[in-house]
């Protein structure tokens, strides 16, 4: 039996292949029609605007978009570097067939 003992959340367990457990793939948001990786909020805002989304300036701590024809609201952190996969999936769900999240 070989591996590494890992203590996490009050539980100790044996991890046989620690590299596979610790390697995290970075997620990226991709605009499907152009196959373009979204690298900034400027790029994202242009793509969303072409789909009918408008900036919503209600909260100064968030970057928000809304669509007049729906009740949907996309809320993102002000800093693009803090964009997480949960934010990306929110964009995907509200814009089916236009965006997808991929492993980089």
C-alpha positions as CSV (number, residue, x, y, z in Angstrom):
1,X,0.0,0.0,0.0
2,X,1.6,3.3,-1.1
3,X,0.4,6.8,-1.2
4,X,0.0,9.9,0.9
5,X,-2.0,10.3,4.0
6,X,-4.2,13.5,3.8
7,X,-5.9,15.2,6.7
8,X,-8.8,17.3,5.5
9,X,-12.0,18.5,7.3
10,X,-11.2,16.4,10.4
11,X,-10.8,13.2,8.4
12,X,-7.6,11.4,7.5
13,X,-7.5,9.2,4.4
14,X,-4.9,7.5,2.2
15,X,-4.6,9.0,-1.3
16,X,-2.9,6.5,-3.6
17,X,-2.2,8.9,-6.5
18,X,-1.8,12.4,-4.9
19,X,-1.1,14.1,-8.3
20,X,-4.6,13.2,-9.6
21,X,-6.2,14.5,-6.5
22,X,-4.3,17.8,-6.4
23,X,-4.2,18.7,-10.0
24,X,-6.9,21.2,-10.8
25,X,-7.8,22.1,-14.3
26,X,-8.5,25.7,-15.0
27,X,-11.9,26.4,-16.5
28,X,-12.5,28.9,-19.3
29,X,-15.6,30.4,-20.7
30,X,-15.9,29.9,-24.5
31,X,-18.2,31.8,-26.9
32,X,-19.4,28.8,-29.0
33,X,-20.3,30.5,-32.3
34,X,-16.7,32.0,-32.6
35,X,-14.9,29.4,-30.5
36,X,-13.3,32.4,-28.7
37,X,-12.1,32.1,-25.1
38,X,-13.5,35.0,-23.0
39,X,-10.4,36.7,-21.6
40,X,-11.9,39.9,-20.2
41,X,-15.1,41.6,-19.2
42,X,-14.8,43.8,-22.2
43,X,-15.0,40.8,-24.5
44,X,-17.8,39.2,-22.4
45,X,-19.8,42.5,-22.4
46,X,-19.7,42.7,-26.2
47,X,-20.8,39.1,-26.6
48,X,-23.6,39.5,-24.1
49,X,-24.7,42.8,-25.7
50,X,-25.1,41.1,-29.0
51,X,-27.5,38.6,-27.3
52,X,-29.6,41.4,-25.8
53,X,-28.1,41.7,-22.4
54,X,-27.6,45.2,-20.9
55,X,-25.4,46.4,-18.0
56,X,-27.3,46.8,-14.7
57,X,-25.7,49.4,-12.4
58,X,-27.6,48.6,-9.2
59,X,-24.7,47.2,-7.2
60,X,-21.2,48.9,-7.2
61,X,-19.5,45.8,-6.0
62,X,-20.7,43.6,-8.9
63,X,-20.7,43.6,-12.6
64,X,-24.3,42.8,-13.5
65,X,-26.2,42.2,-16.8
66,X,-30.0,41.8,-17.4
67,X,-32.2,41.0,-20.3
68,X,-35.3,43.1,-20.7
69,X,-37.4,40.2,-22.0
70,X,-36.6,37.9,-19.0
71,X,-36.2,38.0,-15.2
72,X,-32.6,36.7,-15.5
73,X,-29.7,38.6,-13.9
74,X,-26.1,37.7,-14.3
75,X,-24.0,38.9,-11.3
76,X,-20.2,38.7,-11.6
77,X,-17.3,39.9,-9.3
78,X,-15.8,43.2,-10.3
79,X,-12.4,41.7,-10.8
80,X,-12.2,39.3,-13.8
81,X,-9.5,37.3,-12.1
82,X,-12.1,36.3,-9.4
83,X,-14.5,34.8,-12.0
84,X,-15.1,31.3,-10.9
85,X,-16.7,28.3,-12.7
86,X,-20.0,28.9,-10.9
87,X,-20.2,32.3,-12.5
88,X,-19.3,30.8,-15.9
89,X,-22.0,28.1,-15.6
90,X,-24.5,30.8,-14.7
91,X,-23.7,32.5,-18.0
92,X,-24.0,29.2,-19.9
93,X,-27.4,28.3,-18.4
94,X,-28.8,31.7,-19.3
95,X,-27.4,31.7,-22.8
96,X,-27.8,28.1,-24.1
97,X,-25.9,27.2,-27.3
98,X,-23.9,30.5,-27.0
99,X,-21.4,29.7,-24.3
100,X,-19.8,26.7,-22.7
101,X,-17.2,26.0,-20.0
102,X,-14.2,24.0,-21.0
103,X,-11.1,22.6,-19.1
104,X,-8.0,24.3,-20.2
